[in-house]
Amino acid sequence: MGAGLLLLGDSRLPAGGYAHSGGLESAIVRGEVGDLDTLTEFLLGRLYGTGAVQAAFAAVAALTAGPYTLSEDAPWAELDAELDARTPSAAARAASRAQGRSLRRVVKAAWPTDPWTA
């Protein structure tokens, strides 16, 4: 695995992932999280709910990336629409899109000549 791919997987990569709590602040304000037990429950809920959906879509995206050329964007649009349909929160969808745009900026800066960054 190349160093560049390791960089993309680093949680410290400046793509905005560190700036989104996944709704934790809102849960605290609403009184749903207030101690270690409720925090644990919240995080497990995120892991088994949103985490499972995100992992499934990441796996499908990785499998989809292989057989398609850069000019065939229809599979990506369909996958994007399917993920949107499974993300009921408008705030979560907006955060996901912002993080995706940030990640794309980093990738374009790191690999400016690769056609998939155009």
N, C-alpha and C positions, 0 to 999 in steps of 0.2 A: 504494500500500500504506500502510495506516495505521500510525501510530507504535506503537500497541498490538501489532500483529502483528510489527513489528520487535522489540519487547520480548520477545515469546514466543520468538523465534528467537535471542535473545542468549545465548551460552554462559555469561554471568555471571548470568543469571536465577537467583534462589535457589530452584531446584526440585530440587536434589540431584544433578543430572547431573555436576557437578564432583567429587562425592564418591565416585563409583564408577569404578574403574579398568578394569573389564571383565576382571578376572582377572589383571592384570599382577603384582600383589603375590604371588599364589599361584604364578605361573609363575617368579618370581624365587626364591621359597622352595624350589620343587622343582628349581631349577637349570636350568630351561629357558631363562631369560633371564639373561645375565650380562655381555653386552657390546653394542656398537652393532649388530653383525651380527645377533645373536639377538633384540635388541629390534626391529630393522627387520623381521625375519621374523615375529615375534609380531604386530606392528601390521598388517602386510600380511595376515596370516591373519585377523585380526579384521575388517579392511576388506572382504576378499573373501568372508568367511564371514558373520559376524553382521551386518556393515554392509550387505551385499547383501540379506539377509533383512529387516532393519529398513527399508531404503529401499523395498523392494517393498511392505511392509505400510503404510508411510506414504503411498505413492502410491495404494494401494487405499482407504485411509481417506479421503484427500482426494477421490477420485472418488465414494466412497460418501456423503460428507457432503452433496453437492448434492441428490440426488433424494429424500431421506428427511426426514420430519418428526421433531420431537423425541420424539413418542410412540412411534415405531417403533424400539425398541431391539434387535430380533432381529438385524439385520445387524451391530450392534456386538458382541453377545454371540458370534456366530459368528466374526467376525473375531478377537476376543480369544481364543477357544478355539483357532483355527488358529495364532495366534502362539505361544500356550503350547505347542502340540504341536511347534513348531519351535524351542523354547528348552529344550534338554534339561537344563540346569543349574537346580536348584531355587534356588540362590543368585542366579542371573541373573534368574529369574522374580520372585523377591522384591524384588530391587533395582529392576527395571522397574516393579513395582506401587508401590513406595515413591516412586519418581520421579514416577509418574503422579499419585499422591495429592498430592504436593507441588506439582506443576504446577497441579492443579485448585484447590488452596487459593489460589495466586497469582492465577489467573484469576478466581475468585470474589471476591477482594478488589479486583481491578482493575475488574471489570464486575459489580457486585452486582445490578443490575436486569435483566440479560439473562436470558431464560428458559433458555438452554442452559447456564447455570452453576448451575442449581438442583440 
